[in-house]
């Protein structure tokens, strides 16, 4: 009985993740630059460079260098 309840809970959790189709008139809005995960790639690059330079560490993003800011 316990396994059945667990299976039903798992299946109901998977079914709630189903998405509705994106309508053709909504696709233009979703394709805009401001809707991207990273709106400005150069700004993200500089933010990561400053972060790794100040933290004196690297990793997680594949950026090499040290804390001196000379990378």
Secondary structure, DSSP 8 states (H G I E B T S, - for coil): -HHHHHHHHHHHHHHTT------HHHHHHHTSGGGSSSS-HHHHHHHHHHHHHHHT---SS-----TTS--
